[in-house]
Every structure is written in C-alpha cells, then in structure tokens.
Amino acid sequence: MSVPAGQHTVRRHNLALVLGEVAGPEPLSRAGVAARTGLTRGTVSSLVEELIAAGLVTELAAARGGPGRPASPLRLDPRGPAGLGLEVGVDTVGACVVDLGGTVRVQRTAPSDHREDAPDAALGRLAALAADVVAEAGLPIAGATVALPGVVGPDGVLERAPNLPRWVDVAVGAALSTQLRGLPVRAGNEADLAALAERWAGGPADAVVVSGGIGVGAGILLDGALFAGAGGRAGEIGHVVVEPDGRTCHCGGRGCLETVAGLEALTGPDAVRAAGRALGIALTGAVHLLDVPAVVLGGGYPGVGPLLLDAVRAELAARAFSRAGVEVRYSALGADAALRGAATTVVQDVLADPGAVIGAQGQVRKERSASVSSPGTQ
Amino acid sequence: MSVPAGQHTVRRHNLALVLGEVAGPEPLSRAGVAARTGLTRGTVSSLVEELIAAGLVTELAAARGGPGRPASPLRLDPRGPAGLGLEVGVDTVGACVVDLGGTVRVQRTAPSDHREDAPDAALGRLAALAADVVAEAGLPIAGATVALPGVVGPDGVLERAPNLPRWVDVAVGAALSTQLRGLPVRAGNEADLAALAERWAGGPADAVVVSGGIGVGAGILLDGALFAGAGGRAGEIGHVVVEPDGRTCHCGGRGCLETVAGLEALTGPDAVRAAGRALGIALTGAVHLLDVPAVVLGGGYPGVGPLLLDAVRAELAARAFSRAGVEVRYSALGADAALRGAATTVVQDVLADPGAVIGAQGQVRKERSASVSSPGTQ
C-alpha cells in the first residue's frame, strides 16, 4: 500500500524538479519553469526563492533583447556549492573543483609515485593539494569523490590496486575526510568515474569505456548508468586474460590485458599493434558477456594514434559474432576524465537532491546560533 | 504524484499475494493466509474461491491430525494451468510439461540433428513432440517457452547459432505458436533458462551458470535475476577468446572457449585438463568484468568428473584477483535444466499474475457463449 507523500517530501521533490529545469540547456524564467513543470507560478516562485537563498540558483537581470527571450532568466549559481574531485594515480595525485554549472574552476596534478610507498604520505600530499585547490576556487564545497586505480568494494574501501602493492584494504575516503575537516569523501574506481564523465559529455548510454594508463580498467555503462556487477567491482578488464602463457602481471596472474596494453608497454609500432590486438581480444570477451554495442577508448589511449584504434577495430570485427558492428572510438576527454568525473558526481548529487544541501545548511545555521546564544556549553 | 490503485488493480495484486502464500513451503488454510497477508478473512475467502474456480488452487479435506496443523490446507492445483517447455538442441528436440506445483509431469527428448538442416523440418518435429507431450499430460497449458542454442535478441528471434549455420534470424516462437494453434510461445537462450532453473532449485543469487554441450553458453544471475546486458544477448561465454591463435570456431572467430571446452572436444584426460584451463581463463574474464562470487558448471559438464572441476578451480585461484575465493561447483540438475527452466518460466508467470490467467479464461468463456448464442456469425 502506498502512503501519501508528505508536504516535506513533495517540497523536496519539487525543489529538484525546478532545479533540473534551471540546469537544462534552455534559459528559463520563473514563468517558463512553471509552464514546463505544471506547478503554479506561486509555487515556483517560492521554490526559486529557496534555491536562490541556498546559493544554488541566480536570477539574471531582465534581458531587453529579441523576441521570445525570457524576461529574467534563471541559471545555476556559479558561486554555489561545488564538487571537489580527487585522484590517486599510480604516479600522480590530482584535485579539481567543478562548479554547479559544470565548469572546471581549478585543477592541479602533481607527481607522487605510489608504486613503492605506503598510503599515508600520499594521502597527506593529496589532502594538501586539495586544500590549495579549494582555497584558490573560493567556493563552498558540497563534498568530494576520490578516484582510485584499483578495486573499490561496495563500502568504498580500496581493496587492491595491482600497481600499488602496499595499498591493501585502505579506507581512502575516510582518511581523506579526516584530513579535510570532516568533508564527506566518497571513493570510486577511476575507470568508473571516467566512464560517467564520458556519459555526461554526451557519450553512448551502453558502452565499455576503457581507461588506459599504467594500469588498464573499464567502466561499463548500461542504460546510461554504471554497471556495478554483484559487488561493485565490475569492469576490471585489465585482468582479462589475453595471452594465457604471457608475462606475469602485478595482480599475480599471467598474460592479463594490462601486461600487453598498459601505457608503459607501448614502445614502438609493434607493441602498439600487439596492444590493439590484446584490447580487441579482451573486448571481444566483454561484448560477448555484456552485449554492449559500443567501446570508448580513453585515458592515455587517444594519444597513441590511429594504429591502435585500427588494430582494436580489426580484432573485434574478426571475433565478435553476437553483435555486428560494435562501434569503437577514442574518447574526446583527456586523461583527466576520472578526476573531472569524480568532481561532477558531487555536483550531480546536489542537482538530484538540493533539499539535502538546504537541510545541511539549516543544520549548520542552527548549530551556529546555538553556539552564539549559549557559548558556555562549548 | 501517485494515483490511488483502482479496485481492479488491487484485486489483481491481492490474487497474486494469496497465490504466493499458497505456493510457499508451509501448508496454510484460509485463516493462515489471512494472518500472513493482513487481508480480512472475508477478502481471502473471496480470492481463494476465485483461484479455486480458475483451477489454480485446491482445498484439501480438513486434517484431523496434530496440534497447529491447518484445518483445510490450500495448495496449488496440480490439475491447473501448466507450463510447456520446448528445446531445440544442436542434435535433439525436447518437450516437457511442468505443473503448477513445479512437478515434471511428462518429458521427452528425441534425436534431431540440426547442424545441416534448415529450421522448418526441425520445428515440425518439435511441434509434433510437443502435441504428444501435452496430450499425455492431460493438463490445460498456460503457455510455452522454447530454449534455443544461440543468440536470442530482445524480440525473441534466434539471430545466430554458431552450431546451426542455417538458422539465421529465425522467429522460432512465432513459428511454433502457429503450429501449436496459437499457444503463446516465447523464446530464450538455453543457458539463460538453465541458469533460471538453477536459481529456482536453490542455487546462488549471483553467479555465472555455464551450460556445457556441443556449444558452450552461460546465464548470468545478479540479485537472483537474469542479467540481460544492453540487448538481451549477455552471457555468450563460449565465444570468449582463450587461445588467441587457436582453432577456427563455428562463429567465425578463433580460439573461442567453445573450440576447447565444447563436449565433443573432451576426448581423454589431456583434453579435459585443457578444457578446464580454458574454462578457468574465460571465467577469470567473467569474474573480473561482472564481479560474481560463484560459478556453477552445468549441462554435460558434471558428467565429466572431478578432473575438470579441479582444473577450473586451480585456474581461477591463480588468476582472479579482484574477488578472493570464487566458489566453483557442478550443477545438481541434469542436462535437461534448460528444458525444465523453459517450462517453469511459464508456471512462474502464472504464479506472479494469476489475474491474467483468470482474465484470459473469462475471455474464452465470453467468446464461447457468443458463438453459442449466434452460430450464424461463424
């Protein structure tokens, strides 16, 4: 039996509805939002005022221009709550701030080799970089997501990263949250976050998005959303076997895709052809198991050039029988797709449920006024 | 905004609720069903009468026995609408009838080699076998599902079957429906239906269920349901590449799992070890891409013996790094799992929505009475 939605739930739902319209491609006034949502103008105005007060929406000056242009267009407030993206690479750390409108406001990457090191020093460097980037952006930060080059379990713990042998079962999000004064920090696999970035940039709804770096991973998109598998670890294409008697992999296996197609293996045209063939073999398995119609090669792969892409296409054409004409293309995003994807997950969460942000702001105000009115309790 | 459910919708929902309780492991009386569902005794009695009239439920004589036993236990009517399972194998056809309580009432398999033949003759043989089996069972048939040894698209068309080269884009369900006087016939991949049978027999909720025959396929279970992939063709593990320079496969590829681990390749212990290794390599890919914790080997594999199972386990233990301790076991079901799974899908549909069956029966009654009252219109 369904229970009638409470006033509070309805208002929270409607806040998201209105913010979604403001975030759309077409500039809309309050009247335009009312027309598109079916809400009354009075309701829309009340909701818009709340979104403006929370710093999520701004109302531009009335345009005097051409016919049909809205009088006072609303837009996402670029000074509103922003997303902090963080990344632990194999030999880098990165941080960026993406504002509510999706614009990258500050982005920095620094060398930091983690192949031999334990996590503590690296996480300290990343937290310091994050603090710098946040200070430079000068925006309120709604939360952070950290992209990690390994297997992230359903609880957000980095379970294993083959190229980072000392990082085993590390609660990276919790550790960074402590260093960043309690800012909520979630963790995700870097290839998964790069795949989401690909989708948000207009990529295909159903695809295997391969992220080529020192390690190789993939994010699997089905119906526009990340496919998690049974436990959130899906998409570890770098450890699909492509040469059963091949080289030992850092994961402990043998002949994994990563041993042939990791960026550090791509020295010269023969290696590139071999990598393309190996990618095609592994992707044949992915197409047969997942029934996906498209493959996007991202991370460092687009920089390798057409030889790699041609080899992958030829291999898939010769081997994948269950789907004719699997589309294979390079990503148009750079190697920072995972970092930007990480920041954008935070922004997407704000847009999906602005009521949560407004509720948190209210809580902060209450706590502040309580501490002002009764300092003795501190 | 949610709309209140209409009386009709509520009654249909409640019919399924009551039938679900009757189908449960514990024998329940009308009072027992009322207690478990929260419906009034009057409502339950009215729904039970409707289910009895439709031939779905039967009420046993009041038990005089021990304390706590229900007075007049309800159970699924074994004379009620049954499911017809059909199968086109590579060199067999099969048909079986499973009653509402899940018991196989009649089952027959006949040799019928389809490797060289076009579909027409084979489908004629299968339809004749189906008619025999239905006549022998003497039960009303709610519908049929046909298991096919190839790629079945989202519209139920057999798109390709590597071992049946002349079966390309065949609407098998529609063809059989015509031959079976309009009985609804759906089509599914044989490995998918075998995986569902495995689940209904108490198997794991998250698993790759491999079906070993002349061809090799898999059904992927996630959260207890079949994983379809982007277009319904997921699970074609037989064409995952395990020997990049291996033998040419019927699919046109090279070194597919099926070329090494299809049952016809298993001649002698060396071949069994090679097949186990190949299965382990392909399953390593599946575990890494899908993050599944369990593998069930079914079809003809359990008959091969422990050598195969040990080889698969050893290979997975050495190669699958993202999940420790993937469970690998043989299926306890026989090689007819797909056939029984096909019949059981029909029974499951009846149990999930008995209102649809009752509605169809009402429609038949209306048509019959119309034809009796105005014979001139025929």
Interface residues (C-beta under 8 A of the other chain):
Chain A: S2 P4 A5 V151 E159 R160 P162 D206 A218 I220 L222 D223 A228 G229 A230 G231 G232 R233 A234 G235 E236 I237 H239 V240 V241 V242 E243 P244 C251 G252 G253 R254 R277 I281 A282 T284 G285 A286 H288 L289 L290 D291 V292 P293 A318 R319 A320 F321 S322 R323
Chain B: M1 S2 A5 V151 E159 R160 P162 D206 A218 I220 L222 D223 A228 G229 A230 G231 G232 R233 A234 G235 E236 I237 H239 V240 V241 V242 E243 P244 C251 G252 G253 R254 R277 I281 A282 T284 G285 A286 H288 L289 L290 D291 V292 P293 A318 R319 A320 F321 S322 R323
